[in-house]
Amino acid sequence: MASKEETLAAIAAAGRRAKPYCYWNAVDAIQGAATEVRADREVVLAAVAQNGPALEYASEEVRGDRVVVLAAEAGGARGRECG
């Protein structure tokens, strides 16, 4: 399982890729992260900013965070604009 630093690096790298890979790799990054990383608000915010559906792989507690949910809604639209 990936650490927080590895996951953030993967999400950042995904944002520099051409679509459609930029936003799907944000999902892949959080999906492959350790359980404690999926519960880290900073990591989840970074992932959902690129692709809202990454929220599915966050911990239940983070999925209930209003700011994270709003970022996921916005990230769903922005994901199609990357690259």
N, C-alpha and C positions, 0 to 999 in steps of 0.2 A: 504494500500500500504506500502511496505517495505521501510525503510530508507536506506541511503547510508551504514551505519554501518551494518545493518541487511543483506543487499544484499551482501556486501563484505564477511561477515561471512558465508553466505550460499554458495557462490562461493568457498571459501576456503574449506569448509566442503565437498563440492561436489568433489573436487579434491582428497580427501582421500578415496572416495568410490570405490568399484569395478566396472569395466565396465559392462554394458553400462550406469549405473546410474551416474557415475562421470561426463560425459560430458553432458548428458541431463539435469541434475540438474542445471548446469550453465545456460542453457537456461531458465529453470523454474525460477531461481532466478532473472534474469533480466526481464523476462516477468512479474513477480509479483511486480516489483519495481515501486516506484512513478515516475511520469513523469520527475521530476527534476533529479532523480537518473539515468534514462535512458539517460539523457543528460550529465552525468558526465563521462568524458574521462577515468578516473582511473577505474571506475566500469566496463565500457564497455571493456576496455583492459583486465581486469581480466577475464571477462566472455568469450570473444572471444579467449583468450589464451587457454582455455579448450575446447571450441567448437565454431568454426567459425560461424555457423549459428545463434549464439546468436546475431550477428550483426543486424539481422532482427528487433530486438526489441529495438534497440538504436534510439536515436533521429536522425532526418534527418541531423542535423549539424554534429553529431559525425560519422554518416555513410559516410560523405564526407571527413573525416580526413584520409589522406593517410596512416599514421602510423597504425591507427586502422584497416583499410582495409587489410593492409599487415599482421597484427597480426591475423586477422580473417582467412586469407588464410592459414597461418601456423597452426592456431588452429584447423582447419578442419582436418588436418592430425594427429596432436598430440592427439586429442581427443580419437582416437582409441588405443592409447598406455597407457592410464591412468589405474590406479588400479593395 
